[in-house]
Amino acid sequence: MRNKYYAGALRAVDDYLFLFTLRDAKEVILSDELTKPTGAAPTQKELAMAKQLVEMLQGEFNPAEYKDEYRERVREFIEKKAKGHAPRLRAVKAKPKTAALDSVLAKSIESLRRKEKRAA
């Protein structure tokens, strides 16, 4: 999933959060094949922030709102190469380690609020 954009939906089922993505059927893993997550349970603050984030993201799914940026980049690359242009490869920067869950949730919520303000 790192190099391709996927549209998906987040859904809570039993004790798990599931991310449903548009994928080939051969890539699907059954829930009974998963092991329960280990580690510390989320705090009440983290749960409240996660619920707020999910509520902010709820809405009708419209596939026309999403574009396949990966496919576009691959097509551009192929077209340039077919015209004889040497490919320019860019180094991908490693993402930094993720911070605490509550700070990540807060950043996501703030980002959505800024988007809503711009849209208004």
TORGU-130466 format. One record per residue (C-alpha): x, z, y; residue in one letter. Coordinates in steps of 0.05 Angstrom, whole numbers, plus 32768, in hexadecimal, padded with zeros to 4 digits. Layout:
BEGIN
    X    Z    Y rest
    X    Z    Y    A
...
This chain:
BEGIN
    X    Z    Y rest
 8000 8000 8000    M
 803B 8006 802F    R
 8042 7FBD 803E    N
 7FFA 7FA6 803F    K
 7FBC 7FBB 8067    Y
 7F81 7FD4 803E    Y
 7F3C 7FE5 8056    A
 7F1E 8022 8034    G
 7EED 805C 8035    A
 7EFC 80A6 802C    L
 7ECB 80CC 8001    R
 7EC8 8114 7FE6    A
 7EB6 8118 7F9C    V
 7EB9 815B 7F78    D
 7EFB 817B 7F8A    D
 7F1D 813A 7F9E    Y
 7F21 810D 7FDA    L
 7F1E 80C4 7FC6    F
 7F36 8089 7FEE    L
 7F10 804A 7FD9    F
 7F37 800C 7FE9    T
 7F27 7FC2 7FDF    L
 7F54 7FB4 7FA3    R
 7F57 7F8E 7F63    D
 7F32 7FB1 7F29    A
 7F73 7FB7 7F01    K
 7F90 7FE5 7F36    E
 7F58 801A 7F32    V
 7F69 805F 7F14    I
 7F32 8088 7EF5    L
 7F27 80CD 7F13    S
 7F2F 80F0 7ECF    D
 7F76 80D4 7ECC    E
 7F89 80FA 7F0C    L
 7FA8 813F 7F0D    T
 7F8F 8173 7F3E    K
 7FBC 817A 7F7B    P
 7FEC 81B4 7F7C    T
 8004 81DD 7FB7    G
 7FE2 8206 7FEC    A
 7F98 81FE 7FF8    A
 7F85 81E4 803D    P
 7F75 8219 8071    T
 7F30 821F 8091    Q
 7F4C 8200 80D1    K
 7F67 81C4 80AA    E
 7F24 81BB 8085    L
 7EFD 81BE 80C7    A
 7F2C 818B 80E7    M
 7F28 815D 80AA    A
 7EDB 8160 80AD    K
 7EDD 8150 80F7    Q
 7F0B 8115 80EB    L
 7EDE 80FA 80B3    V
 7EA1 8101 80E0    E
 7EC4 80DA 8117    M
 7ED5 80A2 80E7    L
 7E90 809B 80C8    Q
 7E6A 805B 80D5    G
 7E54 801A 80B7    E
 7E8A 7FF1 8095    F
 7E92 7FAC 80B3    N
 7ECA 7F84 8090    P
 7ECC 7F54 80CB    A
 7EEA 7F8B 80F6    E
 7F29 7F8A 80CB    Y
 7F5E 7F54 80C5    K
 7F92 7F4C 808F    D
 7FD1 7F53 80B9    E
 7FFE 7F51 807C    Y
 7FE2 7F0D 8067    R
 7FEA 7EF3 80AE    E
 8034 7F08 80B0    R
 8041 7EE8 806C    V
 8020 7EA7 8082    R
 8049 7EA6 80C2    E
 8088 7EB3 809A    F
 8078 7E7A 8069    I
 8066 7E49 80A1    E
 80A7 7E57 80C6    K
 80D0 7E51 8087    K
 80AE 7E0F 8076    A
 80C2 7DF5 80BB    K
 810A 7E06 80AC    G
 8110 7E45 80D5    H
 813B 7E7B 80B8    A
 8113 7EBA 80A9    P
 8120 7EF6 80D6    R
 811B 7F34 80AC    L
 8110 7F77 80CE    R
 8126 7FB8 80B2    A
 80EC 7FE7 80A5    V
 80F6 802D 80C2    K
 80E8 8066 8093    A
 80AE 8091 80A9    K
 80C0 80D9 80BA    P
 80A9 8111 808C    K
 8061 8125 8099    T
 8056 8164 80C2    A
 8024 819B 80B2    A
 7FDF 8183 80A0    L
 7FBE 81A2 80DD    D
 7FEC 817F 810E    S
 7FE1 813C 80EB    V
 7F95 8145 80ED    L
 7F98 8159 8136    A
 7FC0 8119 8147    K
 7F8D 80EE 8121    S
 7F52 810F 8145    I
 7F74 8107 8189    E
 7F83 80BE 817A    S
 7F3A 80B1 816A    L
 7F23 80D4 81A9    R
 7F51 80A8 81D3    R
 7F35 806A 81B0    K
 7EED 8081 81BE    E
 7EFD 808D 8207    K
 7F1C 8047 820E    R
 7EE0 8028 81EC    A
 7EAF 804B 821A    A
